[in-house]
Amino acid sequence: MSELNSDRLEFWNDRSLMGWAAGSNDVNLKRIEVNAIASLIPESGSILDAGCGNAWTILELASKRTGAKFVGFDYSEGMVVEGRKLLEDRRLNN
């Protein structure tokens, strides 16, 4: 892995510990984003979030569109670990 990629991965792994703020510190912007995206998702759709970070956004969307199926992945192991914790806390099955 190149030094740049290693530095980038380290940045996101470190940031993964910031909870809901891991991707952005702006909670109002996050709510606007989630509401805008949710308005475009059909109740029975299938959604892939490539680079989902700690899954905060995809979990918010899944709670709004309970009939839709969601899959997310990220290359940062720290983000994946934190996303799994958030999923366990939310107890969503979609």
N, C-alpha and C positions, 0 to 999 in steps of 0.2 A: 504494500500500500504506500502510495506517495506521502510525503510529509504533509502536503496540503490536505489530502483526504484524511489522514490520521488526525490532524488538528481539527478538522471539521467534525469528525466522529466524536472526538473528545469533547468538543464544545456541546454537541447535542446530548451526549451521555451525561455531562455535568448539569446541563439545563433540565434534564428529565426529572430532577429532584425538586423542581419548583412547583409541582402540582399543576393547578389549572393555568398558571402563568408560564408554563414551560414554552409555549409557542409565542405568546404575546402577553404583555402585562396589561393590556387594555380590555377589561371585562365588558365594557359597553360595545366595543367593536366586535368582540366575540359573539355577543347576543345578536347584534345586527346580522353578522355573517350567518349564524345558525338559522335565524328566522328566514333570511333570504334564500338560503339553500333548501331549507325544509319546504318552502313554498313550491319548489320545483320537483320535489320527490313524490311520486305517486304512492299511495298507501300500500300497494303491493309490489313495489319496485325492488330491484337488486342494486346495491351500491357498493362500489369498490373505492376505498380511500387509500391511494398509494402515497406513502409518506405521511401516515396518520399521526405521527408523533406519539404523545401519550394517550391518544384516543379520546381526549376530552370532547372534541367537536363531533366525532362520529357517535359517541355515546349520547350526546345531547340530541343529535338527529334521530338516533334509534328510539329514544324515549318519546319523540314527537310523531314518529311514523312506525308504530308498533307492528304493522302488518308487512313492513318492508324488511328485507334481509340485508345485513351490513357485514362487510369484510374489510379489515384494515391491516396494513403492514407498514413497517418502518425498518430502516437499516441500523438504527441506533438501538442496541440491546437495552440500554437504560430506559429508553422510551417504551419499548415493548414490555419490559418488566413493570413499569409504572402504569401502563395502559391495562395490563392484566389485573393489577390491583384495583384500578378504577372500575373495571368491568365487574369484578367480584363484589365490590361495594354496591354497584348499581343493580345487580341481579337481573340484567336484561338477557333475554334468550333469542334475540333476533340479530 
